[in-house]
Amino acid sequence: MKATQSPVLPAELRPILASSHLGEVPPAWLPAAEVPAPFYQLLVHDHDMSSELAGFHGGPITLTVLHSRQAGETYFREVTLHAAGAPIEYGLIEIQLDAFPAALRPLILAEEIPLGVILNDSGLAYRSEPQGFFTVPADALLAVFPQSSGGEILFGRYNHLVCGENTCLARILEILPPAHSKP
């Protein structure tokens, strides 16, 4: 984890950011130690969010793809993850399809299963490398997370999923709703 400086989002994420619910809202980077509970438990770790959220919520996680597009071997999608029908994560993902085994690509493109679930079920060796933690105003994602008494900011992380020496499988912005509690 890079703790000394704020990460720079790669240019590859700009097209999906511009057309996303998040739009041009810049993240306010913060050190991992400043992420409050329960967001700290849910964001500050080195594994995928799908399994972390499934464990926290005690059940399966489902995927809704809000928007996707493909440019060559790069696949972009804007998603929400749900537990018990409620949105529990908003994500923007850049997936490098050519970094995945051919058998996994159709599963990714089918847009039915969260990427973390696909990776874990496949047995593909990978690691999660959080690049930084941030906040954005809650009203930036009001269409995704209805307003609640949980606060005025949303907490998130910028993460890379990597395999082998340094092959990047995916770059992900992962944002949690303002009131994150167990159902």
Buried (B, 14 or more C-beta within 10 A) or exposed (E): BEEEEBBEBEEBBEBBBEBBBBEEBEBEBBEBEEBEEBBBEBBBBEBBBBBBBBEBBEEEBBBEEBEBEEEEEBBBBBBBBBBEEEBBBBBBBBBBBEBBEEEBBEBBBEEEBBBBBBBBEBEBEBEBBBBBBBBBEBEBBEEBBEEEEBBEBBBBBBBBBBBEEEEBBBBBBBBBBBEBEEE
